[in-house]
Amino acid sequence: EDEVELPARPLAPIEPAYPPQLRAMGMEGEVEARVVVLADGSVGGAQLVSSSDEAFTAAVRESLQDARFHPAERAGRPVASWVTLRLRFRLE
């Protein structure tokens, strides 16, 4: 999103745990968050953009604590940047 040559991207899929109470209710949803990815690939913080339920938001926040990214690059060097993530909760 920032002016970078290569945007930040997750090293592995970000898969938050489905909140058990919402699974039991058959509820699906989505969380959109803006995440700052630091130059070392760690998450420096997140801002909620939208969420269909607070329990989904909590699950996403928890999963972001351990998330690692390939950092964005500018002029061939890793830099901090913002990325927007949309994480969907779907019952299969």
N, C-alpha and C positions, 0 to 999 in steps of 0.2 A: 504493500500500500504506500509506503514511503517511497521516495525517489531512490530506488536501488536497482542494481542491474539484475540481481537474483534475489527473489523474495525468500523469506524464512519459510521453512516447511518442516513438519514433524518428522522425527527419525522413525517413529512407529505410529500406527493409527492410535488416535486418542479415543479410548473406549470407556466412558464413564459407566460405573455400575448402575444398573436400572434400579431406581428406588422400589423396594419390595411392595410398599403400600400402593404405589401407582400401578405396578404390574398387576397386583391383585384386583385393582379396580378396572383393569383393561385400558388404562389411560396411556395414550401416546403423546409425544410433545417434541419441542425443539428449544434449544438455547442458542442465542447468538451472543458472542462475546468478542471484544477487542482485547488482544493479548499483546503485551510488549515482550518481545524475545530479545534477550541480551546478546551481546557479541559472542559470549561463550556458549550460546544455545540454551541457556536456562530461561525459565519464565520469570520476568521481573514484576509482573502484575497483570491484572485483568480487570476490565470494565464490562459490566453487563449491558448489552444493547437491548435484548428482549428475551423473555422466557415464558413458556406456557405454564410453569408451576415452580414454586420455590424449591421443592424437593429435587427437580431436575437441575436447577441452578446450583444447589449444594453439591450434587454429584459431579457436575462439571468442574466446580472449583476444586474439589478434592482430587479429581483426575489430573488437573493442571499442575498440582504441586509436584508431581513426579515426571511430568512431561519434559521431553528433551527435543530440541529442534536443531536442524541445520540452520545456522544464523543467516540472515540476509547478507548480501555482499555488495559493496560499492567500491569501485576501482580495485577489485580483486581482494579486498580485505573484509573480514567479518565486521558487521556493524549492528547495533541495536535497531530494531524496527517494530512497528505495529503490524499485526495481522488480524484479520477478522475470521473467526471460526464459527461455523454453524454445525452444531452437534444435534443429531436427531435421535430420538428414542422411539423405536418401533417394535411392536410385538410381532413375533414370527410364528 
